[in-house]
Amino acid sequence: MGKTLFIEDLSEATSESTLRELLEEHGTVTSISIADDDAPDKQTKVAFVDMRNGRQGRFAIAALNGREVDGNVISVKPLKQRSSSGGHGGAYAGGGGGRSEVFGAGGRFAGKGGGKGGGRNR
């Protein structure tokens, strides 16, 4: 935990080199990816940062979360990993049940029970 960091509320003025300089005080940065925040009411950027290991990531979180950078108070937290279970299929993995008019009767696995949630519309 803590190897990949998610940083929110970065100023438009914050560059990759500024972010790298701040983070490298706490460990080795292996990659940085910065993007505009998708929220229509925000004029900020977000970043995904990979640290060499979880320990360095935790140090960076403790030091930088809530810190002001280029006029904005940033939020730094571990990136939440998506679980490998819990999906309910889609067009190729069962069709999701009662959506036969869109995806066919249970998707491509209809003959085999339709996958998780599929095949219920028989």
N, C-alpha and C positions, 0 to 999 in steps of 0.2 A: 504494500500500500504506500502511496505517496510518491511513486516514481514519476508518474505523469501528473503535471499540475494544470489546473484550469484557472486562468486569471481573467477576472471581469473588471469592467469599468475603467479600462485604460483610456487615457486621453488620446485624441487624434494625433497629438504631437509626439506620443511615445513611440520610439523606433525600436527595431529589433536589437540594435547595438546597446541602447539604453537599458533595455530589459535584460540582455545578456550580462551586462556589467553588474547590475544589481544582484542577479541570481548567482553569478559565479563567486560572489563573496561567501556563498553557502555550499558550494559544491560544483561539480562538473556538469555543464549543460551539454546534452548531446544533440538536441534539436529544439527549434522554436518555430511555431507557426502562428502568425497574427492575422486576424480577420475582423471585418466590421461586424458589430453586434447586429443581429437580424431584427431586433425589436424596433418598430417604426418610430417610437418616441425617444429613442436613445441616439446620441451622437458619440458613441464610444466604441472601443474595440475590445476584442477578447483575444486571449492567447492560449495555446496549448504548448506546454514546455515539458520536455523529457529531461529528467536528471539521471545521473549515472546509476543511482540506487535509491531505495526508499528512505534510507536514513538522511541523505542529502535533501531529498524532497521535503521531509518533515521539518528539517532545519529551515529551509527556505520559506515554508508556510508560516512557521512560528515567527520568523523575522519580518516578513513582508505583508502578511495579511493585515489590512487596516492602515497601511502606510500610505502617505501621500506621495504620488509620483506624477510629475508634470501637471500639478494642480488638481488631480483627481485622487480620491481615496480608493485604492484598489482592493479587490477581494481575491485572495489566493487560497485555493483548496485542492484536495486531491481529486483527480478526475474519477467520477463514478464509473465503474466498469459495468457494462450491460451483462446481465446474467445470460447464460447460454440456454436456459429453459424459460418457459413462461410465454413464448410466442404462440400465437393461435393460428398460424398458417396464413396463407394468402392464396392467390390464384394457382400457385404451383404446389402448395402443401395442404390442400384440403378445402380451400374455398371459404372457410369460416362459417359453415352452417347455412342458414336460411338466405343465402344470396345466390340461389341457383340461376336466377334470371341474368345475373352479371357474369358469374364465373363458371357456369355449368353446374351440373348436379354433383357438387362435392369436389370440384377441381380434378386434377389429373389422377388422383388416387381414389376416385369414387368407388371403384370395384373392390378396394381393400379397406373399406371403412371410412375413407375420406380424410384420413389424417386427424389431427387433434381438432375437434370441433366440426369437421366436415362430415358429410354423409347423414346429418340429422334431418335433412329435408326430403327424405324419401317417402 
